[in-house]
Structures are given as structure tokens and as C-alpha cells.
Amino acid sequence: MLRKICVITSTRAEYGALKNLLREINDDSSLQLQLIVTGTHLSPEFGYTLKEIEADQFNVTKKVEILLSSDTAVGVSKSMGLAQISFAEVFDELQPDIVVVIGDRYELIPVVTCANIARIPVAHISGGEITEGAIDDMFRHATTKLSQLHFTAINAYSERVIQMGEDPAQVFTVGEPGLENIHTQDLLNKPEVETLLGTPLQEKNLLITYHPETCESTQFTEQSFKELLNALQDLADTLFIFTKANADTGGRTINHLIDQFVTQHPTKAIAFNSLGKRGYLSTLQFVDGVVGNSSSGIVEVASFKKGTINIGNRQKGRIRPPSVIDVKANQADIAQAIATLYSKEFQSLLQETDNPYRQEGTSAKIKEHLKQCDLNALKTKKFYDLGK
């Protein structure tokens, strides 16, 4: 009997990290892939990125609508309640042998809770990380405790998962799966990127990806993002390529400010709900650096020998390569960081930077563990006590 592996994806970033694992599972004759697409993938407001999944010719087993047209705290909590109801029904229908989730999104909590109640083991990818400026930090650790199998990016994160009481025999350091796209995808060349962007690249080019610090208020998010925009508008001969915020509380505030900025600076700023993973990585080849507070700036950008200006506390605690410049959400500090990004000393440093998150064969390793693990042994958990 085929082992049924149920993989959940709710955002563009998740799908990019999961794509090679999905292929590994799909191509294994002893496994059956159940792919559930939910969250912002199904929302036109956030780019309707389901189309990217379908373009990659994956068979979507279920589309689960959970996103409400609100990014308030009440709206997000109601979305989580809808997810709880919906995934209880989906798991009862599909009867998967194991559920696979990645990362730290709030919608993971109802998903993995439903799986636990249904006695379905959960495999969690990218646990053990810290992002103190976002409530996702708590959701990530909660997902770890609701999972039985763990795949982390680096040894320090594995140690942290074990510190939370997880069985070391079920914790595997495999690298960051999303980095495989850089080496396995046929990336666009410069003319193709310019066609995608709808404009020629300029003398200088910066990719801007900024999300709310969800531990703070929406007012804090708005003011912090305005500090960034104020620093950008003084730069000459620079194209700003914005990718919009996800469905976090305060995300629509950021997206509204992006639209205003693009309207006010039509010759130097463009914005996208989503570039798609291939488009995003292809664009990274030709920009001078990334500015914002996305995990991509820390995990992916170093592989392109590019610099990242990381603003504020959203990624506080995540292990960084030397390519990351940390600054406060202050116009003057951001402007100084941009000057540092273009300096000869920093550009020289980038050429010597290795990405600590990369390992060979990450997705293949995860697939083999999913294929070989003893499912019965995963249905009960013991707390691993470091003191004994």
C-alpha cells in the first residue's frame, strides 16, 4: 500500500521551499502525494499563487479556503477557526499517513492540531529558528511541540528543538530546502527579467520586501515602513522593486503605502503582489541587494553573493551570514546601511560569503525519512529531558 504524504502550503514562500520536496514525493512510486493548497494561494489580492503551483503541473488534491478579507487580529483568529473546521473534514476524507508542514505561519496551528486529534503524525520543516519581532516565533515553537518529526536547517536549530523536549532520534539537520531552487531551476536571463518586471533595470536596483512586525501595533508597522520609504526616495538612479506583504496583521497597511509610493515615483518604483519563486530568484541575480525584513534576505540572498539590509526586529534571533546588515527602522540608519551596501569593502566581503543554510540533497533527505520512518512509533511522544 502506498504511504500517503499530505503536504500543506498556504503562502508563496512556503511553496517555493517545498517545491523540490513535492517533486521528490511525487516521483517516488512507493508514495502518494496529497497536496493541499490554502491561505493566500487562493486570494487574488495576494497574487493568486495557486496558478504557479498548477503551472508546475502538480495535482492539487484539495483547495481549502480559509482567508477572510481582513488582516485585523479578529480577522486572523476567525481564519484560524475556519481552518480548524476545514482541515478536520479534509483529514477525515483523505486519511493521510503523515502530514508535512513548513515554517511558522499562524494557520499551521489549526492544521497540526487537527492532525494530532486525528492521530496523524506531523513532520515539521524549519523548526528551532527564532524571529523575536513576529508572533510567528511562538507559532513556530508551538508547531514543533505538535509535531513528531523534525527537519531543521542547521545544527543550532536542531539543538534548540531538542532543548524543547523533542526526541533527538526524530530531529534531522538537512539544510534549507528552498535554497535548492537556486541550483535546480532554470532562472531567467536579464532581458527575460526586464520583461517580467515590465521595465529596464537601471544603474542601481534594489529589491524591497517588508512585512509587519506582528508583535507590534499596526501604527508601529506604518511608521517603520514610512522611515524606509523616506530613505529610499532620496536615492538617485535606483530602481525599487517592491514585493508586497503577506496576509499578516498590518500587511494591507504596508501594501497601501507601497501603492502610494509607486504612484508618486512611477519612473523609479514598481510593485508586485508576487513575482513567483522563479521570478523572485531570477530578479535576485541582477539587483544590488535586498532591503526589508523578510527571512529570504537572511536565508537565500547570500547564495547570490548579494547583501541584505535587515530592518528592525522581525528577524531578531535568526542566525545570519556576514552578508546581512542589521539596522533600526530609522531613515538615517537605513540610508547609512545602503551606503555601506555599495561600499567596496562590503562588496569584497560578499564574494567570500558562504551560505550556512545550504546542504546538498535537502529535499531528497526529507523524502527518505518520510518514506522510511516508523509511523506507529510517531503516534506517541515522550518528553526528552536534557537533565536526565
C-alpha positions, 0 to 999 in steps of 0.5 A: 500500500502506498504511504500517503504524504499530505503536504500543506502550503498556504503562502508563496514562500512556503511553496517555493521551499517545498517545491523540490520536496513535492517533486521528490514525493511525487516521483517516488512510486512507493508514495502518494502525494496529497497536496493541499493548497490554502491561505493566500494561494487562493486570494487574488489580492495576494497574487493568486499563487495557486496558478504557479503551483498548477503551472508546475503541473502538480495535482492539487488534491484539495483547495481549502479556503480559509482567508477572510478579507481582513488582516485585523487580529479578529480577522486572523483568529476567525481564519484560524477557526475556519481552518480548524473546521476545514482541515478536520473534514479534509483529514477525515476524507483523505486519511493521510499517513503523515502530514508535512508542514513548513515554517511558522505561519499562524494557520499551521496551528489549526492544521497540526492540531487537527492532525494530532486529534486525528492521530496523524503524525506531523513532520515539521520543516524549519523548526528551532529558528527564532524571529523575536519581532513576529508572533510567528516565533511562538507559532513556530515553537508551538508547531514543533511541540505538535509535531513528531518529526523534525527537519531543521536547517542547521545544527543550532536549530536542531539543538534548540528543538531538542532543548524543547523536549523533542526526541533527538532520534526524530530531529534531522539537520538537512539544510534549507530546502528552498535554497535548492531552487537556486541550483535546480531551476532554470532562472531567467536571463536579464532581458527575460527579467526586464520583461517580467518586471515590465521595465529596464533595470537601471544603474542601481536596483534594489529589491524591497520586501517588508512585512509587519512586525506582528508583535507590534501595533499596526501604527508601529508597522506604518511608521517603520515602513514610512522611515524606509520609504523616506530613505529610499526616495532620496536615492538617485538612479535606483530602481525599487522593486517592491514585493508586497506583504503577506496576509499578516496583521498590518500587511494591507497597511504596508501594501497601501503605502507601497501603492502610494509610493509607486504612484508618486515615483512611477519612473523609479518604483514598481510593485508586485503582489508576487513575482513567483519563486522563479521570478523572485530568484531570477530578479535576485541575480541582477539587483544590488541587494535586498532591503526589508525584513523578510527571512529570504534576505537572511536565508537565500540572498547570500547564495547570490553573493548579494547583501541584505539590509535587515530592518528592525526586529522581525528577524531578531534571533535568526542566525545570519551570514556576514552578508546581512546588515542589521539596522533600526527602522530609522531613515538615517540608519537605513540610508547609512546601511545602503551606503555601506551596501555599495561600499567596496569593502562590503562588496569584497566581503560578499564574494567570500560569503558562504551560505550556512543554510545550504546542504546538498540533497535537502529535499531528497533527505526529507523524502527518505525519512518520510518514506522510511520512518516508523509511523506507529512509533510517531503516534506517541511522544515522550518528553526528552529531558536534557537533565536526565 
